Amino acid sequence: MRAYPAAAGKPSKIGIMGGTFDPIHFGHLLAAEESRSALGLDEVIFIPSGDPAHKRGRKIASPEDRYVMTLLTTLTNPKFTPSRIEIDRKAPSHTVDTLREMRRSYAPGAVVFYFITGLDAVLGITSWKEYESLPGLCSIVAVSRPGYAAQSLEFLPRQMREAIIPLEIPLLSISSTEIRERIKENRSIKYLLPEPVEQYIYKNGLYRKEPEV
């Protein structure tokens, strides 16, 4: 993570893009770039989950594979930075823990955090660990997703609604789930994710259908 000097006494504005990134794709990049541009963020930090508590029901690529794919994806954008903060933490990954740890890395008042995630994830935010603490740690950027309406945010608790910034972006109907299924079925994934990530997946045999025993 790089530190930015505060301009004219103003805190740096840091976006945090958390996710399993299994694999990372153009939809993630578009959400991050649109958020950076719309909110005037100084940087967007991509944080692959280390031990995602909500994904324990299925097999996922290793933390190192997902970190390398994130690194390859962010190399060409000087405003994007990958972080190992959750991968190196030997505990289940929870957004509230990561935000607290990151906040301790900056001087008080030196940074304002914007947690960037999809509208579909935000609608389930009341199931997150200590979700009531999130408004005190960050603003929550709810990026539009195909099939989800921003009006649904009205059903969240008031303190959460006040911390949410709805953001409409060009809708790309791309998902990590679809990419994994395409690989298992030997279908093309070209133009769904950056070419270096596509090459890494094929070189390392990720997401291939497991042979029957």
PyMOL CGO cylinders between C-alpha atoms (Angstrom):
from pymol import cmd
from pymol.cgo import CYLINDER

trace = [
    CYLINDER, 0.00, 0.00, 0.00, 1.39, 3.40, -0.93, 0.3, 1, 1, 1, 1, 1, 1,
    CYLINDER, 1.39, 3.40, -0.93, 0.71, 6.44, 1.25, 0.3, 1, 1, 1, 1, 1, 1,
    CYLINDER, 0.71, 6.44, 1.25, -0.43, 9.70, -0.32, 0.3, 1, 1, 1, 1, 1, 1,
    CYLINDER, -0.43, 9.70, -0.32, 0.34, 13.07, 1.24, 0.3, 1, 1, 1, 1, 1, 1,
    CYLINDER, 0.34, 13.07, 1.24, -2.81, 14.96, 2.12, 0.3, 1, 1, 1, 1, 1, 1,
    CYLINDER, -2.81, 14.96, 2.12, -3.44, 17.81, -0.31, 0.3, 1, 1, 1, 1, 1, 1,
    CYLINDER, -3.44, 17.81, -0.31, -4.19, 21.11, 1.45, 0.3, 1, 1, 1, 1, 1, 1,
    CYLINDER, -4.19, 21.11, 1.45, -4.97, 19.23, 4.63, 0.3, 1, 1, 1, 1, 1, 1,
    CYLINDER, -4.97, 19.23, 4.63, -7.46, 16.91, 2.94, 0.3, 1, 1, 1, 1, 1, 1,
    CYLINDER, -7.46, 16.91, 2.94, -7.28, 13.16, 3.66, 0.3, 1, 1, 1, 1, 1, 1,
    CYLINDER, -7.28, 13.16, 3.66, -6.38, 10.72, 0.91, 0.3, 1, 1, 1, 1, 1, 1,
    CYLINDER, -6.38, 10.72, 0.91, -9.31, 8.88, -0.62, 0.3, 1, 1, 1, 1, 1, 1,
    CYLINDER, -9.31, 8.88, -0.62, -8.57, 5.16, -0.86, 0.3, 1, 1, 1, 1, 1, 1,
    CYLINDER, -8.57, 5.16, -0.86, -10.82, 2.61, -2.52, 0.3, 1, 1, 1, 1, 1, 1,
    CYLINDER, -10.82, 2.61, -2.52, -10.77, -0.97, -1.28, 0.3, 1, 1, 1, 1, 1, 1,
    CYLINDER, -10.77, -0.97, -1.28, -11.83, -3.65, -3.74, 0.3, 1, 1, 1, 1, 1, 1,
    CYLINDER, -11.83, -3.65, -3.74, -12.24, -6.87, -1.80, 0.3, 1, 1, 1, 1, 1, 1,
    CYLINDER, -12.24, -6.87, -1.80, -13.23, -10.20, -3.26, 0.3, 1, 1, 1, 1, 1, 1,
    CYLINDER, -13.23, -10.20, -3.26, -12.37, -13.83, -3.76, 0.3, 1, 1, 1, 1, 1, 1,
    CYLINDER, -12.37, -13.83, -3.76, -11.15, -12.99, -7.30, 0.3, 1, 1, 1, 1, 1, 1,
    CYLINDER, -11.15, -12.99, -7.30, -11.53, -16.61, -8.38, 0.3, 1, 1, 1, 1, 1, 1,
    CYLINDER, -11.53, -16.61, -8.38, -10.61, -15.48, -11.00, 0.3, 1, 1, 1, 1, 1, 1,
    CYLINDER, -10.61, -15.48, -11.00, -10.45, -11.69, -11.27, 0.3, 1, 1, 1, 1, 1, 1,
    CYLINDER, -10.45, -11.69, -11.27, -12.05, -10.38, -14.50, 0.3, 1, 1, 1, 1, 1, 1,
    CYLINDER, -12.05, -10.38, -14.50, -12.98, -7.26, -16.46, 0.3, 1, 1, 1, 1, 1, 1,
    CYLINDER, -12.98, -7.26, -16.46, -16.12, -6.72, -14.40, 0.3, 1, 1, 1, 1, 1, 1,
    CYLINDER, -16.12, -6.72, -14.40, -13.97, -6.20, -11.28, 0.3, 1, 1, 1, 1, 1, 1,
    CYLINDER, -13.97, -6.20, -11.28, -11.67, -3.82, -13.14, 0.3, 1, 1, 1, 1, 1, 1,
    CYLINDER, -11.67, -3.82, -13.14, -14.54, -1.78, -14.55, 0.3, 1, 1, 1, 1, 1, 1,
    CYLINDER, -14.54, -1.78, -14.55, -16.14, -1.42, -11.12, 0.3, 1, 1, 1, 1, 1, 1,
    CYLINDER, -16.14, -1.42, -11.12, -12.84, -0.27, -9.63, 0.3, 1, 1, 1, 1, 1, 1,
    CYLINDER, -12.84, -0.27, -9.63, -12.06, 2.23, -12.40, 0.3, 1, 1, 1, 1, 1, 1,
    CYLINDER, -12.06, 2.23, -12.40, -15.57, 3.69, -12.50, 0.3, 1, 1, 1, 1, 1, 1,
    CYLINDER, -15.57, 3.69, -12.50, -15.47, 4.12, -8.70, 0.3, 1, 1, 1, 1, 1, 1,
    CYLINDER, -15.47, 4.12, -8.70, -12.03, 5.73, -8.87, 0.3, 1, 1, 1, 1, 1, 1,
    CYLINDER, -12.03, 5.73, -8.87, -13.16, 8.18, -11.52, 0.3, 1, 1, 1, 1, 1, 1,
    CYLINDER, -13.16, 8.18, -11.52, -16.58, 9.02, -10.04, 0.3, 1, 1, 1, 1, 1, 1,
    CYLINDER, -16.58, 9.02, -10.04, -15.33, 9.52, -6.47, 0.3, 1, 1, 1, 1, 1, 1,
    CYLINDER, -15.33, 9.52, -6.47, -11.90, 10.98, -7.23, 0.3, 1, 1, 1, 1, 1, 1,
    CYLINDER, -11.90, 10.98, -7.23, -10.05, 8.20, -5.45, 0.3, 1, 1, 1, 1, 1, 1,
    CYLINDER, -10.05, 8.20, -5.45, -6.27, 8.47, -5.15, 0.3, 1, 1, 1, 1, 1, 1,
    CYLINDER, -6.27, 8.47, -5.15, -5.83, 4.71, -5.26, 0.3, 1, 1, 1, 1, 1, 1,
    CYLINDER, -5.83, 4.71, -5.26, -7.78, 1.46, -5.39, 0.3, 1, 1, 1, 1, 1, 1,
    CYLINDER, -7.78, 1.46, -5.39, -6.36, -1.42, -3.37, 0.3, 1, 1, 1, 1, 1, 1,
    CYLINDER, -6.36, -1.42, -3.37, -7.37, -4.91, -4.52, 0.3, 1, 1, 1, 1, 1, 1,
    CYLINDER, -7.37, -4.91, -4.52, -7.54, -7.39, -1.65, 0.3, 1, 1, 1, 1, 1, 1,
    CYLINDER, -7.54, -7.39, -1.65, -7.98, -11.08, -2.52, 0.3, 1, 1, 1, 1, 1, 1,
    CYLINDER, -7.98, -11.08, -2.52, -9.61, -12.99, 0.33, 0.3, 1, 1, 1, 1, 1, 1,
    CYLINDER, -9.61, -12.99, 0.33, -7.25, -15.28, 2.18, 0.3, 1, 1, 1, 1, 1, 1,
    CYLINDER, -7.25, -15.28, 2.18, -9.69, -17.64, 3.86, 0.3, 1, 1, 1, 1, 1, 1,
    CYLINDER, -9.69, -17.64, 3.86, -13.13, -16.42, 2.70, 0.3, 1, 1, 1, 1, 1, 1,
    CYLINDER, -13.13, -16.42, 2.70, -15.58, -17.47, 5.41, 0.3, 1, 1, 1, 1, 1, 1,
    CYLINDER, -15.58, -17.47, 5.41, -18.56, -17.28, 3.03, 0.3, 1, 1, 1, 1, 1, 1,
    CYLINDER, -18.56, -17.28, 3.03, -16.97, -19.58, 0.41, 0.3, 1, 1, 1, 1, 1, 1,
    CYLINDER, -16.97, -19.58, 0.41, -16.13, -22.57, 2.57, 0.3, 1, 1, 1, 1, 1, 1,
    CYLINDER, -16.13, -22.57, 2.57, -18.78, -24.68, 0.85, 0.3, 1, 1, 1, 1, 1, 1,
    CYLINDER, -18.78, -24.68, 0.85, -16.83, -24.98, -2.40, 0.3, 1, 1, 1, 1, 1, 1,
    CYLINDER, -16.83, -24.98, -2.40, -13.30, -25.49, -3.62, 0.3, 1, 1, 1, 1, 1, 1,
    CYLINDER, -13.30, -25.49, -3.62, -11.49, -22.32, -4.65, 0.3, 1, 1, 1, 1, 1, 1,
    CYLINDER, -11.49, -22.32, -4.65, -8.08, -21.62, -6.17, 0.3, 1, 1, 1, 1, 1, 1,
    CYLINDER, -8.08, -21.62, -6.17, -5.23, -21.20, -3.71, 0.3, 1, 1, 1, 1, 1, 1,
    CYLINDER, -5.23, -21.20, -3.71, -4.63, -17.77, -2.13, 0.3, 1, 1, 1, 1, 1, 1,
    CYLINDER, -4.63, -17.77, -2.13, -1.30, -17.51, -3.95, 0.3, 1, 1, 1, 1, 1, 1,
    CYLINDER, -1.30, -17.51, -3.95, -2.86, -18.25, -7.35, 0.3, 1, 1, 1, 1, 1, 1,
    CYLINDER, -2.86, -18.25, -7.35, -5.57, -15.67, -6.77, 0.3, 1, 1, 1, 1, 1, 1,
    CYLINDER, -5.57, -15.67, -6.77, -3.03, -13.10, -5.58, 0.3, 1, 1, 1, 1, 1, 1,
    CYLINDER, -3.03, -13.10, -5.58, -0.81, -13.63, -8.63, 0.3, 1, 1, 1, 1, 1, 1,
    CYLINDER, -0.81, -13.63, -8.63, -3.79, -13.22, -10.96, 0.3, 1, 1, 1, 1, 1, 1,
    CYLINDER, -3.79, -13.22, -10.96, -4.70, -9.99, -9.15, 0.3, 1, 1, 1, 1, 1, 1,
    CYLINDER, -4.70, -9.99, -9.15, -1.11, -8.78, -9.43, 0.3, 1, 1, 1, 1, 1, 1,
    CYLINDER, -1.11, -8.78, -9.43, -0.99, -9.52, -13.16, 0.3, 1, 1, 1, 1, 1, 1,
    CYLINDER, -0.99, -9.52, -13.16, -4.27, -7.66, -13.64, 0.3, 1, 1, 1, 1, 1, 1,
    CYLINDER, -4.27, -7.66, -13.64, -3.26, -4.48, -11.82, 0.3, 1, 1, 1, 1, 1, 1,
    CYLINDER, -3.26, -4.48, -11.82, 0.27, -4.05, -13.18, 0.3, 1, 1, 1, 1, 1, 1,
    CYLINDER, 0.27, -4.05, -13.18, -0.72, -1.71, -16.00, 0.3, 1, 1, 1, 1, 1, 1,
    CYLINDER, -0.72, -1.71, -16.00, -2.75, 0.75, -13.90, 0.3, 1, 1, 1, 1, 1, 1,
    CYLINDER, -2.75, 0.75, -13.90, -0.65, 2.99, -11.59, 0.3, 1, 1, 1, 1, 1, 1,
    CYLINDER, -0.65, 2.99, -11.59, -3.77, 3.72, -9.52, 0.3, 1, 1, 1, 1, 1, 1,
    CYLINDER, -3.77, 3.72, -9.52, -4.39, 0.03, -8.76, 0.3, 1, 1, 1, 1, 1, 1,
    CYLINDER, -4.39, 0.03, -8.76, -2.45, -1.83, -6.05, 0.3, 1, 1, 1, 1, 1, 1,
    CYLINDER, -2.45, -1.83, -6.05, -2.75, -5.47, -4.95, 0.3, 1, 1, 1, 1, 1, 1,
    CYLINDER, -2.75, -5.47, -4.95, -2.53, -6.29, -1.25, 0.3, 1, 1, 1, 1, 1, 1,
    CYLINDER, -2.53, -6.29, -1.25, -1.70, -9.49, 0.63, 0.3, 1, 1, 1, 1, 1, 1,
    CYLINDER, -1.70, -9.49, 0.63, -3.25, -8.29, 3.88, 0.3, 1, 1, 1, 1, 1, 1,
    CYLINDER, -3.25, -8.29, 3.88, -5.91, -11.03, 4.02, 0.3, 1, 1, 1, 1, 1, 1,
    CYLINDER, -5.91, -11.03, 4.02, -3.77, -13.75, 2.48, 0.3, 1, 1, 1, 1, 1, 1,
    CYLINDER, -3.77, -13.75, 2.48, -1.04, -13.23, 5.07, 0.3, 1, 1, 1, 1, 1, 1,
    CYLINDER, -1.04, -13.23, 5.07, -3.52, -13.11, 7.95, 0.3, 1, 1, 1, 1, 1, 1,
    CYLINDER, -3.52, -13.11, 7.95, -3.91, -16.57, 9.44, 0.3, 1, 1, 1, 1, 1, 1,
    CYLINDER, -3.91, -16.57, 9.44, -7.61, -16.21, 10.16, 0.3, 1, 1, 1, 1, 1, 1,
    CYLINDER, -7.61, -16.21, 10.16, -10.91, -16.21, 8.24, 0.3, 1, 1, 1, 1, 1, 1,
    CYLINDER, -10.91, -16.21, 8.24, -11.30, -13.11, 6.06, 0.3, 1, 1, 1, 1, 1, 1,
    CYLINDER, -11.30, -13.11, 6.06, -13.86, -10.57, 7.21, 0.3, 1, 1, 1, 1, 1, 1,
    CYLINDER, -13.86, -10.57, 7.21, -14.24, -7.05, 5.82, 0.3, 1, 1, 1, 1, 1, 1,
    CYLINDER, -14.24, -7.05, 5.82, -14.52, -5.41, 9.23, 0.3, 1, 1, 1, 1, 1, 1,
    CYLINDER, -14.52, -5.41, 9.23, -11.22, -6.95, 10.39, 0.3, 1, 1, 1, 1, 1, 1,
    CYLINDER, -11.22, -6.95, 10.39, -9.42, -5.87, 7.23, 0.3, 1, 1, 1, 1, 1, 1,
    CYLINDER, -9.42, -5.87, 7.23, -10.69, -2.29, 7.48, 0.3, 1, 1, 1, 1, 1, 1,
    CYLINDER, -10.69, -2.29, 7.48, -9.59, -2.02, 11.09, 0.3, 1, 1, 1, 1, 1, 1,
    CYLINDER, -9.59, -2.02, 11.09, -6.15, -3.38, 10.26, 0.3, 1, 1, 1, 1, 1, 1,
    CYLINDER, -6.15, -3.38, 10.26, -5.75, -1.03, 7.32, 0.3, 1, 1, 1, 1, 1, 1,
    CYLINDER, -5.75, -1.03, 7.32, -6.90, 1.98, 9.32, 0.3, 1, 1, 1, 1, 1, 1,
    CYLINDER, -6.90, 1.98, 9.32, -4.12, 1.30, 11.83, 0.3, 1, 1, 1, 1, 1, 1,
    CYLINDER, -4.12, 1.30, 11.83, -1.61, 1.69, 8.96, 0.3, 1, 1, 1, 1, 1, 1,
    CYLINDER, -1.61, 1.69, 8.96, -2.46, 5.37, 8.52, 0.3, 1, 1, 1, 1, 1, 1,
    CYLINDER, -2.46, 5.37, 8.52, -2.26, 8.37, 10.81, 0.3, 1, 1, 1, 1, 1, 1,
    CYLINDER, -2.26, 8.37, 10.81, -5.64, 9.42, 12.29, 0.3, 1, 1, 1, 1, 1, 1,
    CYLINDER, -5.64, 9.42, 12.29, -7.55, 11.53, 9.78, 0.3, 1, 1, 1, 1, 1, 1,
    CYLINDER, -7.55, 11.53, 9.78, -5.06, 10.84, 6.97, 0.3, 1, 1, 1, 1, 1, 1,
    CYLINDER, -5.06, 10.84, 6.97, -7.34, 8.64, 4.88, 0.3, 1, 1, 1, 1, 1, 1,
    CYLINDER, -7.34, 8.64, 4.88, -10.97, 8.06, 4.00, 0.3, 1, 1, 1, 1, 1, 1,
    CYLINDER, -10.97, 8.06, 4.00, -11.84, 4.52, 2.90, 0.3, 1, 1, 1, 1, 1, 1,
    CYLINDER, -11.84, 4.52, 2.90, -14.39, 3.53, 0.25, 0.3, 1, 1, 1, 1, 1, 1,
    CYLINDER, -14.39, 3.53, 0.25, -15.22, -0.16, 0.21, 0.3, 1, 1, 1, 1, 1, 1,
    CYLINDER, -15.22, -0.16, 0.21, -16.19, -1.11, -3.35, 0.3, 1, 1, 1, 1, 1, 1,
    CYLINDER, -16.19, -1.11, -3.35, -18.41, -4.11, -3.97, 0.3, 1, 1, 1, 1, 1, 1,
    CYLINDER, -18.41, -4.11, -3.97, -21.38, -5.21, -6.05, 0.3, 1, 1, 1, 1, 1, 1,
    CYLINDER, -21.38, -5.21, -6.05, -24.95, -4.23, -5.25, 0.3, 1, 1, 1, 1, 1, 1,
    CYLINDER, -24.95, -4.23, -5.25, -25.79, -7.93, -4.91, 0.3, 1, 1, 1, 1, 1, 1,
    CYLINDER, -25.79, -7.93, -4.91, -23.22, -8.29, -2.10, 0.3, 1, 1, 1, 1, 1, 1,
    CYLINDER, -23.22, -8.29, -2.10, -24.40, -5.12, -0.35, 0.3, 1, 1, 1, 1, 1, 1,
    CYLINDER, -24.40, -5.12, -0.35, -27.97, -6.43, -0.19, 0.3, 1, 1, 1, 1, 1, 1,
    CYLINDER, -27.97, -6.43, -0.19, -26.68, -9.26, 2.01, 0.3, 1, 1, 1, 1, 1, 1,
    CYLINDER, -26.68, -9.26, 2.01, -24.51, -7.03, 4.19, 0.3, 1, 1, 1, 1, 1, 1,
    CYLINDER, -24.51, -7.03, 4.19, -26.48, -7.69, 7.38, 0.3, 1, 1, 1, 1, 1, 1,
    CYLINDER, -26.48, -7.69, 7.38, -25.04, -11.23, 7.35, 0.3, 1, 1, 1, 1, 1, 1,
    CYLINDER, -25.04, -11.23, 7.35, -21.46, -9.90, 7.50, 0.3, 1, 1, 1, 1, 1, 1,
    CYLINDER, -21.46, -9.90, 7.50, -19.44, -10.01, 10.71, 0.3, 1, 1, 1, 1, 1, 1,
    CYLINDER, -19.44, -10.01, 10.71, -20.09, -6.89, 12.84, 0.3, 1, 1, 1, 1, 1, 1,
    CYLINDER, -20.09, -6.89, 12.84, -21.74, -5.14, 9.89, 0.3, 1, 1, 1, 1, 1, 1,
    CYLINDER, -21.74, -5.14, 9.89, -23.00, -2.39, 12.21, 0.3, 1, 1, 1, 1, 1, 1,
    CYLINDER, -23.00, -2.39, 12.21, -19.38, -1.21, 12.62, 0.3, 1, 1, 1, 1, 1, 1,
    CYLINDER, -19.38, -1.21, 12.62, -18.76, -0.69, 8.90, 0.3, 1, 1, 1, 1, 1, 1,
    CYLINDER, -18.76, -0.69, 8.90, -20.25, 2.84, 8.60, 0.3, 1, 1, 1, 1, 1, 1,
    CYLINDER, -20.25, 2.84, 8.60, -17.69, 4.04, 11.14, 0.3, 1, 1, 1, 1, 1, 1,
    CYLINDER, -17.69, 4.04, 11.14, -14.84, 2.60, 9.08, 0.3, 1, 1, 1, 1, 1, 1,
    CYLINDER, -14.84, 2.60, 9.08, -15.74, 3.38, 5.48, 0.3, 1, 1, 1, 1, 1, 1,
    CYLINDER, -15.74, 3.38, 5.48, -18.27, 4.48, 2.91, 0.3, 1, 1, 1, 1, 1, 1,
    CYLINDER, -18.27, 4.48, 2.91, -19.70, 1.54, 0.97, 0.3, 1, 1, 1, 1, 1, 1,
    CYLINDER, -19.70, 1.54, 0.97, -19.82, 1.86, -2.81, 0.3, 1, 1, 1, 1, 1, 1,
    CYLINDER, -19.82, 1.86, -2.81, -22.62, -0.35, -4.17, 0.3, 1, 1, 1, 1, 1, 1,
    CYLINDER, -22.62, -0.35, -4.17, -21.82, -0.90, -7.83, 0.3, 1, 1, 1, 1, 1, 1,
    CYLINDER, -21.82, -0.90, -7.83, -24.75, -1.79, -10.08, 0.3, 1, 1, 1, 1, 1, 1,
    CYLINDER, -24.75, -1.79, -10.08, -25.08, -5.43, -11.12, 0.3, 1, 1, 1, 1, 1, 1,
    CYLINDER, -25.08, -5.43, -11.12, -27.29, -7.04, -13.79, 0.3, 1, 1, 1, 1, 1, 1,
    CYLINDER, -27.29, -7.04, -13.79, -30.55, -8.23, -12.28, 0.3, 1, 1, 1, 1, 1, 1,
    CYLINDER, -30.55, -8.23, -12.28, -30.37, -6.13, -9.09, 0.3, 1, 1, 1, 1, 1, 1,
    CYLINDER, -30.37, -6.13, -9.09, -32.23, -2.89, -8.40, 0.3, 1, 1, 1, 1, 1, 1,
    CYLINDER, -32.23, -2.89, -8.40, -30.84, -0.07, -6.25, 0.3, 1, 1, 1, 1, 1, 1,
    CYLINDER, -30.84, -0.07, -6.25, -34.33, 0.40, -4.78, 0.3, 1, 1, 1, 1, 1, 1,
    CYLINDER, -34.33, 0.40, -4.78, -33.74, -2.81, -2.80, 0.3, 1, 1, 1, 1, 1, 1,
    CYLINDER, -33.74, -2.81, -2.80, -31.32, -0.87, -0.59, 0.3, 1, 1, 1, 1, 1, 1,
    CYLINDER, -31.32, -0.87, -0.59, -34.35, 0.71, 1.08, 0.3, 1, 1, 1, 1, 1, 1,
    CYLINDER, -34.35, 0.71, 1.08, -34.85, -2.49, 3.06, 0.3, 1, 1, 1, 1, 1, 1,
    CYLINDER, -34.85, -2.49, 3.06, -31.48, -2.20, 4.81, 0.3, 1, 1, 1, 1, 1, 1,
    CYLINDER, -31.48, -2.20, 4.81, -31.16, -0.59, 8.28, 0.3, 1, 1, 1, 1, 1, 1,
    CYLINDER, -31.16, -0.59, 8.28, -31.02, 3.22, 8.16, 0.3, 1, 1, 1, 1, 1, 1,
    CYLINDER, -31.02, 3.22, 8.16, -27.45, 3.46, 9.44, 0.3, 1, 1, 1, 1, 1, 1,
    CYLINDER, -27.45, 3.46, 9.44, -26.33, 1.21, 6.60, 0.3, 1, 1, 1, 1, 1, 1,
    CYLINDER, -26.33, 1.21, 6.60, -28.29, 3.10, 3.94, 0.3, 1, 1, 1, 1, 1, 1,
    CYLINDER, -28.29, 3.10, 3.94, -26.63, 6.34, 5.02, 0.3, 1, 1, 1, 1, 1, 1,
    CYLINDER, -26.63, 6.34, 5.02, -23.17, 4.82, 4.50, 0.3, 1, 1, 1, 1, 1, 1,
    CYLINDER, -23.17, 4.82, 4.50, -23.93, 3.46, 1.01, 0.3, 1, 1, 1, 1, 1, 1,
    CYLINDER, -23.93, 3.46, 1.01, -23.08, 5.25, -2.23, 0.3, 1, 1, 1, 1, 1, 1,
    CYLINDER, -23.08, 5.25, -2.23, -25.01, 3.65, -5.13, 0.3, 1, 1, 1, 1, 1, 1,
    CYLINDER, -25.01, 3.65, -5.13, -22.98, 3.80, -8.34, 0.3, 1, 1, 1, 1, 1, 1,
    CYLINDER, -22.98, 3.80, -8.34, -24.36, 3.05, -11.79, 0.3, 1, 1, 1, 1, 1, 1,
    CYLINDER, -24.36, 3.05, -11.79, -21.75, 1.67, -14.21, 0.3, 1, 1, 1, 1, 1, 1,
    CYLINDER, -21.75, 1.67, -14.21, -21.92, 0.09, -17.67, 0.3, 1, 1, 1, 1, 1, 1,
    CYLINDER, -21.92, 0.09, -17.67, -23.23, -3.39, -16.98, 0.3, 1, 1, 1, 1, 1, 1,
    CYLINDER, -23.23, -3.39, -16.98, -20.99, -6.29, -17.91, 0.3, 1, 1, 1, 1, 1, 1,
    CYLINDER, -20.99, -6.29, -17.91, -22.64, -9.64, -17.42, 0.3, 1, 1, 1, 1, 1, 1,
    CYLINDER, -22.64, -9.64, -17.42, -19.41, -11.37, -16.43, 0.3, 1, 1, 1, 1, 1, 1,
    CYLINDER, -19.41, -11.37, -16.43, -18.94, -13.50, -13.35, 0.3, 1, 1, 1, 1, 1, 1,
    CYLINDER, -18.94, -13.50, -13.35, -16.14, -15.60, -11.92, 0.3, 1, 1, 1, 1, 1, 1,
    CYLINDER, -16.14, -15.60, -11.92, -18.60, -18.49, -11.69, 0.3, 1, 1, 1, 1, 1, 1,
    CYLINDER, -18.60, -18.49, -11.69, -19.30, -18.34, -15.43, 0.3, 1, 1, 1, 1, 1, 1,
    CYLINDER, -19.30, -18.34, -15.43, -15.58, -18.22, -16.22, 0.3, 1, 1, 1, 1, 1, 1,
    CYLINDER, -15.58, -18.22, -16.22, -14.89, -21.30, -14.09, 0.3, 1, 1, 1, 1, 1, 1,
    CYLINDER, -14.89, -21.30, -14.09, -17.76, -23.19, -15.75, 0.3, 1, 1, 1, 1, 1, 1,
    CYLINDER, -17.76, -23.19, -15.75, -16.50, -22.24, -19.21, 0.3, 1, 1, 1, 1, 1, 1,
    CYLINDER, -16.50, -22.24, -19.21, -13.05, -23.62, -18.39, 0.3, 1, 1, 1, 1, 1, 1,
    CYLINDER, -13.05, -23.62, -18.39, -14.53, -26.89, -17.12, 0.3, 1, 1, 1, 1, 1, 1,
    CYLINDER, -14.53, -26.89, -17.12, -16.50, -27.18, -20.36, 0.3, 1, 1, 1, 1, 1, 1,
    CYLINDER, -16.50, -27.18, -20.36, -13.49, -26.29, -22.56, 0.3, 1, 1, 1, 1, 1, 1,
    CYLINDER, -13.49, -26.29, -22.56, -15.24, -23.14, -23.78, 0.3, 1, 1, 1, 1, 1, 1,
    CYLINDER, -15.24, -23.14, -23.78, -13.46, -19.88, -24.59, 0.3, 1, 1, 1, 1, 1, 1,
    CYLINDER, -13.46, -19.88, -24.59, -12.86, -17.29, -21.85, 0.3, 1, 1, 1, 1, 1, 1,
    CYLINDER, -12.86, -17.29, -21.85, -11.14, -14.81, -24.16, 0.3, 1, 1, 1, 1, 1, 1,
    CYLINDER, -11.14, -14.81, -24.16, -12.21, -11.16, -23.65, 0.3, 1, 1, 1, 1, 1, 1,
    CYLINDER, -12.21, -11.16, -23.65, -13.81, -11.98, -20.29, 0.3, 1, 1, 1, 1, 1, 1,
    CYLINDER, -13.81, -11.98, -20.29, -10.61, -11.31, -18.35, 0.3, 1, 1, 1, 1, 1, 1,
    CYLINDER, -10.61, -11.31, -18.35, -7.14, -9.86, -19.02, 0.3, 1, 1, 1, 1, 1, 1,
    CYLINDER, -7.14, -9.86, -19.02, -4.94, -11.99, -21.28, 0.3, 1, 1, 1, 1, 1, 1,
    CYLINDER, -4.94, -11.99, -21.28, -2.14, -12.46, -18.68, 0.3, 1, 1, 1, 1, 1, 1,
    CYLINDER, -2.14, -12.46, -18.68, -4.72, -13.94, -16.29, 0.3, 1, 1, 1, 1, 1, 1,
    CYLINDER, -4.72, -13.94, -16.29, -6.10, -16.21, -19.02, 0.3, 1, 1, 1, 1, 1, 1,
    CYLINDER, -6.10, -16.21, -19.02, -2.58, -17.47, -19.76, 0.3, 1, 1, 1, 1, 1, 1,
    CYLINDER, -2.58, -17.47, -19.76, -1.87, -18.00, -16.05, 0.3, 1, 1, 1, 1, 1, 1,
    CYLINDER, -1.87, -18.00, -16.05, -5.04, -20.05, -15.63, 0.3, 1, 1, 1, 1, 1, 1,
    CYLINDER, -5.04, -20.05, -15.63, -4.22, -22.34, -18.55, 0.3, 1, 1, 1, 1, 1, 1,
    CYLINDER, -4.22, -22.34, -18.55, -0.53, -22.65, -17.65, 0.3, 1, 1, 1, 1, 1, 1,
    CYLINDER, -0.53, -22.65, -17.65, -1.36, -23.71, -14.10, 0.3, 1, 1, 1, 1, 1, 1,
    CYLINDER, -1.36, -23.71, -14.10, -4.38, -25.87, -14.94, 0.3, 1, 1, 1, 1, 1, 1,
    CYLINDER, -4.38, -25.87, -14.94, -6.79, -23.90, -12.77, 0.3, 1, 1, 1, 1, 1, 1,
    CYLINDER, -6.79, -23.90, -12.77, -10.53, -24.71, -12.72, 0.3, 1, 1, 1, 1, 1, 1,
    CYLINDER, -10.53, -24.71, -12.72, -10.20, -27.78, -14.91, 0.3, 1, 1, 1, 1, 1, 1,
    CYLINDER, -10.20, -27.78, -14.91, -12.77, -30.53, -14.42, 0.3, 1, 1, 1, 1, 1, 1,
    CYLINDER, -12.77, -30.53, -14.42, -11.38, -33.04, -11.97, 0.3, 1, 1, 1, 1, 1, 1,
    CYLINDER, -11.38, -33.04, -11.97, -10.91, -36.51, -13.48, 0.3, 1, 1, 1, 1, 1, 1,
    CYLINDER, -10.91, -36.51, -13.48, -13.33, -39.15, -12.31, 0.3, 1, 1, 1, 1, 1, 1,
    CYLINDER, -13.33, -39.15, -12.31, -11.86, -41.73, -9.94, 0.3, 1, 1, 1, 1, 1, 1,
]
cmd.load_cgo(trace, "trace")
